[in-house]
């Protein structure tokens, strides 16, 4: 198109590169380093796993030159996405035809799963996002959490082969990995009920949600009309989800908490660590630029029960999720 794309930046940016359809010409160019278009230029710059889905007629597919190019690409560490299953996968019927999009996604998901991870096969529960406590049918008490950090942790855990249950408060963000079961909730009480329902079967529980500490004592059934005088709302405590579940924590369970602080950050995190029976806590401060709500980045400190304090620089929330789960894996 009219704009110029930096193929090197694209190749370094990607977590995976999927070329679909891959024609016989593109196969040949990739296998032999003939760099005359943006696809091959990006491929030659890529440092991520590369997947290719051939698309051509049977005669072209079975030709020795094409098969040699396929072998070359595979010898370079690239991944051939096979077509279909059953009869199509076992013989020449349909050979050379591009795999269906849903099969491509499933194959890539499976290939990228970190099956050698210590979390493979483990059950992981994650709470994420805000909770909204209704004042009336129109208004609610809430906070600025987007759920982004918790979703990143859920995606990374699923990528490592864990079976993930994500209890997610109100947010427009979505998960993508098929190993994530998402339970959408709105109020703190709903989040508590969903969490306690699954808690006993979990190996790891990560409390990343920003749960409201208080809710209106009564919720109006009709919109509260504006008056000339001030309005007062009587509040009551919500269920302490992490504290309640921490009391029934098994010896072999790993509980991870989050603490967002604005003052006395470390001492407040250490108090919460003991009070809620966490194995370690992820501390972040609103004073750090680029950390906290609404950002794609975060700056965290880990505090554990062995008095270890690990401080990290500002990085993407996806990378923070990697750090969190690397720490979790040390408990197994």
Helices and strands as residue ranges (DSSP letters): H 7-13, E 16-22, H 24-32, H 38-45, E 49-54, H 58-62, H 64-75, E 79-80, H 87-90, H 101-112, E 123-128, E 133-134, E 140-141, H 148-159, E 163-168, E 180-184, H 188-199, E 204-207, E 214-216, E 235-237, H 241-246, E 254-261, H 265-275, E 280-285, E 297-298, E 300-304, E 309-311, E 315-316, H 317-329
